[in-house]
């Protein structure tokens, strides 16, 4: 029996029109059966993603920053409402090389720190649109001069951006994760984390924190950056809007996000 379900955000929980309301009764049905839920996303643990996590599971563990941060949510009045349980910082020199590379290629760049800071270089319209998507305002900064450790860098690449040149020249020590969002069509989000840090590594940490194995877990996702985890869990479920490679890797395929695919996936785990 599945005892923990990981839920991706963009293209899984969130579609072009936001979160379909049909999702929340299905979430309540799983929670009533004692099945845990955990948000797992490349987004930071702030803004809209934080609100999604709280509604999905007000207490428990949620994964942000493509696996670089796990936050523990608590209702205990003597504890912070959300505090970091796991933080994986980028190797400093590798991060510096990646920043310089993105600058040479003219790619819009974001930086996320261990303390929850959100910083951008430049004034690309893509950066501004992404802030609207996240429900956050970023600070302009020279990412090479930040005092706080970075947990993730992110490049925003339009269709004509030299994404191949970036991926081919990344320094050792970093892992790239490419994702998309239905709310920003045509834009690829390239998250850079510490090598070995991914949704899979963080999901394994969360499962073990609950005394579970990944075989006792399910994952619902739609992107190439979900593939490893979809294959590793006991039940991997792909959204109908996922690429063919993701649908092939999954144990089950449900309807697209706008057609209540996530609700279908969650309710199917009750049988």
N, C-alpha and C positions, 0 to 999 in steps of 0.2 A: 504493500500500500504506500502511496506517495504521502510523505509527511511534511514536505517543504516544497514550495513552488517559487521559482525565480521568474520575475516578470520584467521584461525589457520595456523601455519607454517609447522612443520614437518609432512609429510604424507598428507598434504592438499595443501599448496602452493608449498612445496619442496618435490620432490621425489628422487629416487636414482641418477638421472642425473641432479638434480638441479630443477629450476623452468621451466616448459614447456613454450615455447614462446607463445603458444596459450592463455595463461592467460591474457596477457597484453591488447590485443584488447578488451577483455570482460570487463576488469577493466575500460578502457576508455569509453566503452559504458554506463556503470552504472554512471560514473562521469558526462557524458554528459546529463544524465537524472536528475542530481541533487541528486543522491543517494550517501550518504557518505559511506566510507569504513574505517575500523579500524583493524589493525593487532592485534592479541591477542595470546600471546605465553608465554611459560616458559622461553624463551631465554632472555638474558639481552638486554637492549636498546643500543647496541654497535655492531660493526662488521657487519656481513651479515644481521642480523635482522634489524639493523638501515637502511641499504640500501633498504631492502624489504619494510619497512614501508614508506620510502620516495617515492618509486615508486608507492606504492599502493595509498597513499594519501599524497602529499607534505605538506599539511596543515591539522591540525586537531589533534585528540587524538588517541594514540596507547597504547596498554597494553603490558607490559613486566613482567618478573619475576613471572609468574603464578598469576598475579593480584596484586602483591605487589607494582608495579610502573606503573603510567600512565604518559606518556610524551606528552606534547603539542608541536606540530610542527608549526613553523611560518616562513613566508617569510619576516617578518618585519625586516629591517636592524638594527633597534634599540633594537631588542630583541634577545636572544640566539636562534639559529636555532631549538633547542629542549630543553625544560626545564620541570622539574618535576611538575606535577599538583597534584599528589597524591603519597605519599610514606608511606608504612606500614612496620615499622621496626619489627624485631623479638623480643619477650620478651628475655631480656638478659640471665636470668638464664636458661630458657628452651633451648635456643640456645647452651649454654655451656654444658648442659646435653646431647644434641643430638650430639655434637662434640665428647664428651668423649665416647658415645655409638658407634658411627661409628668407632672410633679408636679401641675400644675393639673388634669389629667384623672384623677389618681389611678391611674396605670398603673405596674405594677412595672417597675423599670428596672435594667439592668446596664450596667457600663462596663468596657471592655477597653483596656489601655494597651500602648504599644509594647514595653515590657519584659516583657510577659506577665502583667501584673497583672489580677486579676479581682475586681471590686467590685460591690456591690449597695446599693441604697437600699430600706429597708423590710424587712418580714418576711413578705411574701406567701407562702402555701404554694406558689405557682407557682415562686417563686425557689428554694425549697428543693428542689422536685421536679426543677428543671432542673440543680441542682448534682449530684444523684444521676445524672442522665442523662449529664452531662459527665464524671463521675468526678473532680470538683474541689470544693474548698471555697472559697467567695468570702469576701472581707473586707467588712464593713459600712463604708460611707464616705459622706461628703458629696461627691458627684461634682463639685461646683463648686469644691472645695478641693484636688483632686488636683494634685500637683506634676508628675507624668509626663504626657506627651501621650496623649490618647485616640486609638485607631485605629478604635474602633467603639463605638457605643451600641446597646443592644438592649432593646426593649420586649416584654414577654410579655403577650399579649392573650387573655383568655378569650372565649367566644362572646358575652357581653354587654358586652364592653369597647367604649368609644367609639373604635374604630380609625379610622373615617372622619374623626373630628375631628382625630386626630393627623396623619393623612396630608395632610389639607387645609391644615393650618397649619404644616407643617414649614418651617423657614427655608431660604432659598437656600443653596446650598453643600453640601447633603446629598443622598444618594441612598438611598431606602428599598428594602429587599429583604424580601419577605414569604415565609416558609417554614413548614412544619409538620414534625412528627416523629411516626411511628407509635407511639413510646413515650410521647408526651404528647398523646393525641387531644383535639381540641377547642381546642387552644392554638395561636395564631399567633405566630410569632417575627418581629418586625419589626427587622431589622438596619439601622442607619444608618451609612453610610460617607461618605467624602469624595465629592462629586459627580464622576461619571465613573469611580469605582472600583467594580468588580464582578467576578464570576467571569470574565466575558469579558475584561476588561482584564488581569486577572492571568494567565489562560490564554494570552493572546497574548504576554505577557512571558515565561512559561515556555517556550512553543514557540520563540520567537526565541532564548532562551538556549541551546537545543539546536540552533539552526540550522535550525529547521523553520518551516513556515507552518501556520496552522490547518487548511488543506485537507489536510494530512498527519496530522491528529489525529482522534480520535473522542472523544465525550463520552457518558457514561451518566448519566442523571438522571431525576428524577421531579417536580420542582417548578417553579412559575412562575418562580422565581429562576434556573432553569437554561435558560429559553427562549432567551435571547440566544445563549448558547454552543452550544446544540443546533443552532441555525440556522446558526451561523458555521463549525462544523467540517465536515470532509469527510464524516464519518459521525456523525449524531446519533441516539442510541438512547434511547428512553423506556421506563421500567418499566411493566409492566401495571397497577400501582396508581397511575400518574400521572393527573392530571386530563385530560379530553378535549382541552383546548387544548394540553397538552404532547404528548400522543400524536399529535395532528394535525401538529404542527410537526416531528416526528422523521422520520428516514429509515426507521427500524425500530422495532417495538414488541416487547418480550419479555415473559415471564411476570412476575407480581408478585414482590416481593423474597422473600417466604417460600417461593415455588415455584422458587427458584434462578434467578430472572430475570437477575441479574448474571452468573452463570456462563454462562448461555445467550448473553448479549450478548458476553462476552469470547471465548468459544470460537468464536462466529460471525465474529469478526474474523480468525481464522486461515485461513479458507477462501480 
